[in-house]
Amino acid sequence: MRLAYWMYQGTAHHGIGRIANSMRKVHAVYHAPQGDDYVTTIFSMLERSSQFPAMTTSVVSGNDLSTGNIRLPETLRQVEARVNPDLIVVVASCSTTLLQENLEIAAQSANLACDVLVYDANPYRMQEVGAADRLFTDLIKTYATPQPRTPYPSVNILGPASLGFHVKHDLTSLRRMLKALGIVVNVVAPWGASVDDLRRLPAAWLNIAPYRELGARAADYLEAQFGMPALRDAPIGVQPTLRWLDTLVSQLRQAGAITMTLPPLTDFSLDGMSAPSAVPWFARTCDMDSFAGKSAFVFGDATHTVGITKFLADELGMPIAGAGTYLLEEAPWVREQLQGYVAADQFLASEEFQVVEKRIGALRPELVCGTQMERHSARKHDLNCMVIAPPTHIENHLLAYRPMLGFDGADTIADEVYTTCTLGMEKHLIDLFGDAGLEHGGEQETEDRRQKTEDRRQELEASQLVGEGGNTPPASHLTSPVWSTDAETMLKKVPFFVRGRVRGNIERYASERGIAEISAEVMLAAKEEIGA
């Protein structure tokens, strides 16, 4: 485990909390010092729920350690009396793991009527995604039991969970499509599922596991143990959704629903009369035609990185400047999925947001698709960014219906791309024509910029090396050319989302030619020679 200012994944007990907080009558108890109860605050802030998080901290204090006291049994009894759960999951935080306490014996001494699972999630080897996925799979292994199949075609939806990215909206989108097909949802898990629901999982005809990060491992187990087929694709985009529907119908036919057919596509639309998605039409309009030349960089988890990259390239015609993931275990799968979309040297697998920020700065794409970290990095470089994967900001947990999956999700993504790439035009117009009196102090800002340029020029002259006989130093000694006021004014007329790239190209042009000051004439010469 490595400490950093920002991390793409939460801790292991954050992942445990996602499962417990998703399920009904399941509660997580953290054996942890007082500071480690921050996870509860995160869920309270982001979940957009009227319910308190299903998590309690059994506090380990210095006084308890000195006296050999352990509060866990009493905390478990209090939780059972207050919540009346079917299952309590006990997990130690990274701090208390070092104590090497036997939590199994402590939990047994509480003599609870409910089930208790002491989950060994090594916080130094496991992070949020792995911990959540493994716990969910272990719960299914524990509770899923053989039983008769439903007399009608039914499916389980595996993967939607607390604090997932748009998963509530995705679930609504999936339910709508399944309803149009006449397919009944047997169980959704872990979201809203109880222990009894996990027992009923084998009654379904098919498992749907759209998220690579959570649910795919459980689907593998159910297929191996109970012979249940699984649909593991994520229907992100119009064409992938059509293929997803064809595969779903085909698999259910093989399972025995021989009369099942696809209904008219209008049945999948919100009004039941029109096309289910406007993306195919919208992609051919003059508004979207301009996107064909705008490059994009995509970075996030496995599911959304693959889905969004293919959507941008296949359905909006945007060239992909690069893509990658922070889930190192999934990097080989992501790389394989993106063959033909991203060259080998354009793929990036890293857990360090600083590395990703440097790649963004080097590529300077017209659109960045990533996490909240890439949003900050894009802002630093004055680039457009849309959040497509966790970790997220609170504004990405929306009340309105904004799915990523299905036909509805395709419209959502296209809208997000369009508004993200075009709303910046207002800033460009202000830069080009002035603020129309909206802001004051423009003259002072101009004077400050002029003084800054002059200071930089004097600094450069003082630092330059002088050759023999007072000759001008060679070009290799001239670095960071200064910008004249007229050049800065001309640069402001360049749209802000490509301004950084133009600045860098012109500075490189000037440095290579030993030009200490960039004037308007130098800019025009650079544009003529290299296209800036």
C-alpha positions in Angstrom: 0.0 0.0 0.0 1.4 3.4 -1.0 0.4 6.8 0.4 -0.3 9.6 -2.1 -2.2 12.8 -2.2 -4.7 11.2 -4.6 -5.4 7.6 -5.2 -7.5 6.1 -7.9 -9.0 3.5 -5.6 -10.1 3.5 -2.0 -8.9 1.2 0.7 -9.9 -2.4 1.1 -12.4 -1.6 3.9 -13.9 1.1 1.6 -14.6 -1.8 -0.9 -16.1 -3.9 1.9 -18.4 -1.0 2.8 -19.6 -0.7 -0.8 -21.0 -4.3 -0.6 -22.4 -4.0 2.9 -24.0 -0.6 2.2 -25.6 -2.1 -1.0 -27.4 -5.0 0.6 -30.4 -5.2 2.8 -30.0 -6.4 6.4 -26.2 -6.6 6.0 -23.9 -4.4 8.1 -20.1 -3.8 8.2 -18.2 -3.4 11.4 -14.7 -2.0 11.1 -12.2 -2.9 13.8 -10.3 0.3 13.5 -8.9 3.4 15.3 -11.1 6.5 15.4 -9.6 8.2 12.3 -10.4 5.2 10.0 -14.2 5.9 10.3 -13.8 8.5 7.5 -15.3 5.9 5.1 -18.7 6.4 6.7 -18.5 10.1 5.9 -17.7 9.4 2.3 -20.8 7.3 1.9 -22.9 9.9 3.6 -21.7 12.6 1.3 -21.8 10.8 -2.0 -24.6 8.2 -1.9 -27.5 10.6 -2.3 -29.6 8.4 0.1 -31.8 9.2 3.0 -30.4 6.1 4.8 -27.4 6.1 7.1 -24.5 4.0 5.8 -24.6 0.4 6.9 -21.3 0.7 8.7 -20.1 0.9 12.3 -16.6 1.4 13.7 -15.5 -0.6 16.7 -13.0 1.8 18.0 -9.6 0.7 19.0 -8.0 3.2 21.4 -4.6 3.4 22.9 -6.0 2.8 26.4 -7.7 -0.4 25.2 -4.3 -1.6 23.8 -2.6 -0.9 27.1 -5.2 -2.7 29.2 -5.7 -5.6 26.7 -9.3 -4.7 26.2 -11.2 -5.3 22.9 -14.5 -3.6 22.2 -15.5 -5.7 19.2 -17.8 -8.2 21.0 -19.8 -5.4 22.7 -20.0 -3.4 19.4 -21.3 -6.5 17.6 -24.0 -7.0 20.2 -25.0 -3.3 20.0 -25.2 -3.5 16.2 -27.4 -6.6 16.3 -29.8 -5.0 18.8 -30.0 -1.8 16.8 -30.1 -3.0 13.3 -31.2 -6.7 13.5 -29.1 -7.7 10.5 -29.0 -11.1 8.8 -25.3 -10.8 8.4 -22.5 -8.7 9.9 -19.2 -8.5 8.1 -16.2 -7.7 10.3 -13.0 -6.3 8.8 -9.9 -4.9 10.3 -8.4 -1.6 9.0 -4.8 -1.2 7.8 -3.8 0.0 11.3 -5.4 -2.7 13.4 -4.2 -5.5 11.0 -0.8 -4.9 12.4 -2.0 -5.9 15.9 -2.5 -9.6 14.7 -5.6 -10.0 16.8 -7.8 -13.1 16.5 -11.1 -11.4 15.5 -12.8 -14.8 14.9 -12.6 -15.7 18.6 -13.7 -12.1 19.5 -16.7 -12.3 17.2 -17.7 -15.8 18.5 -17.6 -14.5 22.0 -20.3 -12.0 21.2 -22.8 -15.0 20.9 -24.9 -13.4 18.1 -28.1 -14.8 16.6 -27.2 -13.4 13.1 -24.4 -14.7 10.8 -21.0 -13.1 11.3 -18.3 -13.2 8.6 -14.8 -12.0 9.7 -13.4 -11.1 6.3 -9.6 -11.1 5.8 -9.0 -8.3 3.4 -5.3 -7.6 3.6 -5.2 -3.8 3.2 -1.6 -3.8 2.1 -2.2 -6.1 -0.8 -5.8 -5.4 -1.7 -7.6 -2.2 -2.7 -11.2 -1.1 -3.1 -12.1 -2.9 -6.3 -10.5 -6.2 -5.5 -11.9 -6.3 -1.9 -15.5 -5.5 -3.1 -15.4 -8.1 -5.9 -13.9 -10.8 -3.7 -16.3 -10.3 -0.8 -19.3 -10.3 -3.2 -18.1 -13.5 -4.8 -17.5 -15.1 -1.4 -21.0 -14.2 -0.2 -22.5 -15.9 -3.3 -20.3 -18.9 -2.7 -21.6 -19.0 0.9 -25.3 -18.5 0.3 -26.2 -19.5 -3.3 -28.1 -22.9 -3.2 -29.4 -25.2 -5.9 -33.1 -24.7 -6.6 -35.6 -25.1 -9.5 -35.3 -22.7 -12.4 -38.1 -20.1 -12.8 -40.8 -21.3 -15.2 -40.4 -18.1 -17.2 -37.2 -16.5 -18.7 -35.4 -14.6 -16.0 -32.0 -13.1 -15.4 -29.9 -11.9 -12.5 -28.1 -8.5 -12.8 -24.8 -8.7 -11.0 -22.6 -5.7 -10.2 -24.6 -2.6 -9.4 -23.4 -1.5 -6.0 -23.2 1.5 -3.6 -21.0 4.4 -4.8 -20.8 2.9 -8.3 -20.6 5.2 -11.3 -24.1 5.9 -12.5 -25.1 2.3 -11.6 -28.6 3.3 -10.3 -29.3 4.9 -13.7 -27.7 1.9 -15.5 -29.9 -0.4 -13.6 -33.0 1.5 -14.8 -31.8 1.4 -18.4 -31.2 -2.4 -18.2 -34.6 -3.0 -16.6 -36.3 -1.0 -19.4 -34.7 -3.1 -22.1 -35.5 -6.4 -20.3 -39.1 -5.3 -19.8 -39.4 -4.7 -23.6 -38.2 -8.2 -24.1 -40.6 -9.7 -21.6 -37.7 -10.9 -19.4 -38.2 -10.9 -15.6 -35.4 -9.8 -13.3 -34.9 -12.5 -10.7 -32.3 -10.8 -8.4 -30.2 -7.6 -8.6 -27.1 -8.0 -6.5 -25.4 -6.6 -4.5 -27.6 -3.5 -4.9 -30.8 -4.0 -2.8 -30.2 -7.7 -2.3 -30.6 -9.7 0.9 -29.0 -12.9 2.0 -32.1 -14.7 0.9 -31.9 -13.1 -2.5 -28.4 -14.5 -2.9 -29.8 -18.0 -2.1 -32.2 -17.5 -5.0 -29.6 -16.6 -7.6 -29.4 -20.1 -9.2 -33.1 -19.9 -10.1 -32.5 -17.5 -13.0 -31.8 -18.6 -16.6 -28.9 -16.2 -17.2 -26.6 -13.8 -15.4 -25.9 -10.3 -16.7 -22.6 -8.9 -15.5 -21.9 -5.7 -17.4 -19.1 -4.4 -15.1 -15.6 -5.9 -15.3 -14.8 -4.5 -11.9 -17.7 -6.1 -9.9 -19.8 -9.1 -10.7 -17.8 -10.8 -13.5 -16.0 -13.1 -11.0 -19.3 -14.0 -9.3 -20.8 -14.8 -12.8 -17.8 -17.1 -13.4 -18.5 -19.0 -10.2 -22.3 -19.4 -10.9 -21.5 -20.7 -14.4 -19.0 -23.2 -13.1 -21.0 -24.3 -10.1 -24.6 -24.2 -11.4 -24.2 -24.2 -15.2 -25.7 -20.7 -15.6 -24.6 -18.9 -18.8 -23.5 -15.3 -18.4 -23.6 -12.1 -20.5 -20.5 -10.2 -19.5 -20.5 -7.4 -22.2 -21.2 -3.8 -21.3 -23.8 -2.2 -23.7 -22.1 1.2 -24.1 -23.2 2.8 -27.3 -25.9 2.1 -29.9 -24.1 -0.7 -31.9 -22.8 -2.5 -28.8 -26.4 -2.3 -27.3 -27.8 -3.9 -30.5 -25.2 -6.7 -30.3 -25.9 -7.1 -26.6 -29.6 -7.6 -27.2 -28.9 -10.1 -30.0 -26.6 -12.0 -27.7 -29.1 -11.9 -24.8 -31.9 -13.3 -27.0 -29.6 -16.0 -28.5 -28.4 -17.2 -25.0 -32.0 -17.4 -23.7 -33.0 -19.3 -26.7 -30.3 -21.8 -26.1 -31.4 -22.0 -22.5 -35.0 -22.9 -23.6 -36.8 -19.7 -24.5 -37.1 -20.9 -28.2 -39.9 -18.5 -29.1 -38.1 -15.3 -27.9 -37.5 -12.7 -30.6 -36.4 -9.1 -30.6 -39.4 -6.7 -30.7 -39.4 -3.5 -32.9 -36.6 -1.1 -31.8 -39.3 1.5 -31.1 -40.3 -0.6 -28.1 -36.9 0.4 -26.4 -37.5 4.1 -26.8 -38.8 6.3 -24.0 -42.0 7.2 -25.8 -42.4 3.8 -27.5 -42.8 5.3 -30.9 -39.4 6.8 -32.0 -35.9 5.4 -32.5 -34.4 4.3 -29.2 -31.4 6.6 -29.6 -30.7 9.8 -31.5 -27.0 9.2 -31.7 -26.9 7.7 -35.3 -28.8 10.7 -36.6 -26.9 13.2 -34.4 -23.5 11.9 -35.5 -24.3 12.8 -39.1 -25.4 16.4 -38.3 -23.1 19.4 -39.0 -22.9 19.9 -35.2 -21.2 16.6 -34.7 -19.4 16.4 -38.0 -16.8 18.8 -36.6 -15.9 16.2 -33.9 -14.4 13.9 -36.6 -11.1 15.7 -36.3 -11.0 16.3 -32.5 -8.7 13.8 -30.7 -9.6 12.3 -27.4 -7.7 10.7 -24.5 -9.6 8.1 -22.3 -8.4 6.9 -18.9 -10.4 5.2 -16.1 -11.5 1.8 -14.9 -11.6 -1.2 -17.3 -15.3 -1.2 -18.3 -15.7 2.5 -19.0 -12.3 3.0 -20.7 -13.1 0.3 -23.2 -16.7 1.3 -23.8 -16.1 5.1 -24.1 -13.1 4.7 -26.4 -15.0 2.5 -28.8 -18.0 4.8 -28.6 -16.0 7.9 -29.5 -14.2 6.2 -32.3 -17.0 4.1 -33.8 -20.0 6.3 -33.3 -18.7 9.9 -33.2 -15.7 9.5 -35.5 -13.2 11.0 -33.0 -9.5 9.9 -33.3 -8.1 8.4 -30.1 -4.9 10.0 -29.0 -4.4 7.5 -26.2 -6.2 5.4 -23.6 -5.4 3.5 -20.4 -6.5 2.3 -17.0 -5.4 2.5 -13.4 -6.6 -1.1 -12.8 -3.3 -2.9 -13.4 -4.8 -6.4 -13.1 -7.2 -5.5 -15.9 -4.7 -3.8 -18.1 -4.0 -6.8 -20.3 -7.8 -7.2 -21.0 -8.2 -3.5 -21.7 -5.2 -3.5 -24.1 -6.6 -6.5 -25.9 -10.0 -4.9 -26.2 -8.6 -1.7 -27.6 -6.4 -3.2 -30.3 -7.1 -1.3 -33.5 -8.2 1.7 -31.5 -5.0 2.6 -29.7 -1.4 1.8 -30.7 0.8 0.0 -28.3 2.8 3.1 -27.5 -0.5 5.1 -26.9 -1.7 2.7 -24.1 -1.0 3.6 -20.5 -1.4 1.5 -17.4 -0.6 3.4 -14.2 -1.8 4.0 -10.7 0.0 7.4 -10.5 -2.1 10.3 -11.5 1.1 12.4 -12.1 2.1 10.0 -14.9 -1.3 10.4 -16.5 -1.1 14.1 -16.2 2.2 14.2 -18.0 0.7 12.1 -20.8 -2.2 14.5 -21.1 0.1 17.5 -21.2 2.2 15.9 -23.9 -0.8 14.9 -26.1 -3.0 17.9 -25.4 -6.1 16.3 -26.9 -9.3 18.3 -27.6 -11.2 16.0 -25.2 -10.1 14.2 -22.0 -12.3 11.5 -20.7 -11.3 10.3 -17.2 -11.8 10.4 -13.5 -11.9 13.4 -11.2 -8.1 13.4 -11.2 -8.0 13.8 -15.0 -10.5 16.6 -14.6 -8.0 18.5 -12.4 -5.1 17.7 -14.8 -7.2 18.9 -17.8 -8.0 22.1 -16.0 -4.3 22.6 -15.4 -3.7 22.4 -19.2 -6.9 24.3 -20.1 -8.4 21.3 -21.8 -12.0 20.0 -22.0 -12.7 17.1 -19.7 -15.7 14.8 -19.0 -15.7 12.3 -16.1 -16.5 8.8 -17.3 -15.2 6.6 -14.4 -14.6 6.6 -10.7 -13.1 8.1 -8.6 -15.7 10.8 -8.9 -16.7 14.2 -7.5 -20.0 14.7 -5.7 -21.4 16.4 -8.8 -21.1 13.1 -10.6 -23.6 11.5 -8.3 -26.7 12.9 -10.0 -30.4 12.7 -9.1 -31.6 13.0 -12.7 -31.6 9.9 -15.0 -28.2 9.8 -16.6 -27.3 6.2 -17.4 -24.1 5.1 -19.3 -25.5 1.7 -20.5 -28.0 1.0 -23.2 -29.7 3.2 -25.8 -30.4 5.8 -23.1 -26.8 5.8 -22.1 -25.6 6.4 -25.7 -27.7 9.6 -25.7 -26.3 10.6 -22.3 -22.7 10.1 -23.5 -23.2 12.0 -26.8 -24.7 14.9 -25.0 -21.9 15.0 -22.5 -19.3 15.0 -25.3 -21.0 17.7 -27.2 -21.6 20.1 -24.2 -18.1 19.4 -22.8 -16.4 20.3 -26.1 -18.5 23.3 -27.1 -19.4 25.2 -23.9 -15.8 26.4 -23.8 -16.6 28.5 -26.9 -18.0 31.2 -24.6 -14.6 31.5 -22.9 -12.9 31.7 -26.4 -15.3 34.4 -27.5 -14.6 36.5 -24.5 -10.9 36.1 -25.1 -11.4 37.1 -28.7 -13.8 40.0 -28.5 -13.4 41.1 -24.9 -15.5 40.8 -21.8 -18.1 43.4 -22.9 -17.7 45.2 -19.6 -18.4 42.1 -17.5 -15.0 42.4 -15.8 -13.0 45.3 -14.6 -9.3 45.9 -14.2 -8.4 44.9 -17.7 -5.9 47.7 -18.1 -4.2 46.8 -14.9 -4.0 43.1 -16.0 -2.4 44.2 -19.3 0.2 46.3 -17.4 0.9 43.4 -15.0 1.5 41.1 -18.0 3.8 43.7 -19.7 5.8 44.1 -16.5 6.0 40.3 -16.1 7.3 40.0 -19.7 9.9 42.7 -19.1 11.1 41.0 -15.8 11.4 37.7 -17.7 13.4 39.4 -20.5 15.9 40.9 -18.0 16.2 37.6 -16.2 17.0 35.8 -19.4 19.6 38.4 -20.5 21.3 38.1 -17.1 21.4 34.3 -17.3 22.6 33.8 -20.9 26.1 32.7 -21.4 28.3 35.0 -23.5 30.8 33.4 -25.9 34.3 34.5 -26.6 34.6 38.1 -27.7 31.1 38.9 -26.5 29.5 37.0 -29.3 25.9 35.9 -29.0 25.7 32.5 -27.3 24.7 29.5 -29.4 21.0 28.6 -29.7 21.3 25.7 -27.3 21.9 28.1 -24.5 18.8 30.1 -25.2 15.8 28.7 -23.3 12.3 29.8 -22.4 11.9 32.7 -24.9 9.9 35.6 -23.6 6.6 36.8 -25.2 6.1 40.4 -26.3 2.8 42.1 -25.5 1.7 42.0 -29.1 2.4 38.3 -29.3 0.5 37.6 -26.1 -2.4 39.6 -27.6 -2.3 37.5 -30.8 -2.1 34.3 -28.8 -5.3 35.1 -27.0 -7.1 34.9 -30.3 -6.3 31.2 -30.5 -9.1 29.1 -29.0 -8.2 28.3 -25.4 -8.5 24.5 -25.8 -5.5 24.5 -28.3 -3.7 27.5 -27.0 -1.3 25.6 -24.8 -0.2 23.4 -27.8 0.3 26.5 -30.0 2.3 28.2 -27.3 4.5 25.2 -26.9 5.1 24.8 -30.6 6.1 28.4 -31.0 8.4 28.4 -28.0 10.1 25.3 -29.4 10.4 27.0 -32.8 12.0 30.1 -31.2 14.4 28.2 -29.0 15.7 26.1 -31.9 16.5 29.3 -33.8 18.0 31.2 -31.0 15.2 33.7 -30.8 15.0 35.3 -27.3 11.8 37.2 -27.7 8.6 36.0 -29.4 6.9 38.8 -31.3 3.9 38.9 -33.6 6.3 38.5 -36.6 7.9 35.4 -35.0 4.4 33.9 -34.5 3.5 34.5 -38.1 6.8 33.0 -39.3 6.2 29.9 -37.1 2.7 29.5 -38.4 4.0 29.7 -41.9 6.8 27.2 -41.4 5.4 24.6 -39.0 1.7 25.4 -38.9 2.1 26.2 -35.1 
